[in-house]
Amino acid sequence: MATENEVPAWTATDIGQLKPLTTQKAGATKIAKALNRTPGAKTVKAHMHMLDVSLSTRG
């Protein structure tokens, strides 16, 4: 379990939720809220998995 200053680890379930959201072209903010992450964290993870993700924060 993560403490206040620690970042929670990405799980296979998190990645499984990220993939469909990126294919739906949901914005960074919408995806981040759905995954309880920051927009930057989800963008980095999406690029690590070679997912086409919108960098827009207006979603």
N, C-alpha and C positions, 0 to 999 in steps of 0.2 A: 504494500500500500504506500502511496506517495505521501510525503509530508507536504507542508505548505509550500516549500520552495522547490520541491522535486517535480519533475515532469512525469506524468504517468506514461508507462510504456505502451507502445502501440501493440494491439493484439491482432490476431487473425480476423476476429470479428470486426474490429475497427476498419481494417483494410477492406473486408467484405462490404462494409457499409459505405466506404469511400468510393469504391469503383462505380456503383450505379449513379451516385450523385454527380460524379464527374462526367459521365456519359449523358446525363440530363442537362449538362451545362449550367448547373446551379452555381450561383456566385460564391465567392470565397466566404463571405459572412454567413450565408445560409448553410453551407457545408460545415463550417466551423461550429455553428450553434448546434447542428444536428449531432455532431460528434463530440461536443463539449471540449473543443480545442480552440486555439487561436487561429485566425486566418493564415498566419505565417507557417504554423506547424503543419497544417493540412496541405499547404502548397508544397512545402519541402517533401513531405511524405508522398504526395501524388507524383512529383517529379522523380522521386527515387524509384517508383514503380512504373515509370514511363506512362503515366496517365495524362491525357490532354485535359488540363484544368484551366478554368477561367481565373484570371488574377483579379477580376473585378470584385470590389468589396460591396457593390450595390445589389447583392442578391439576396 
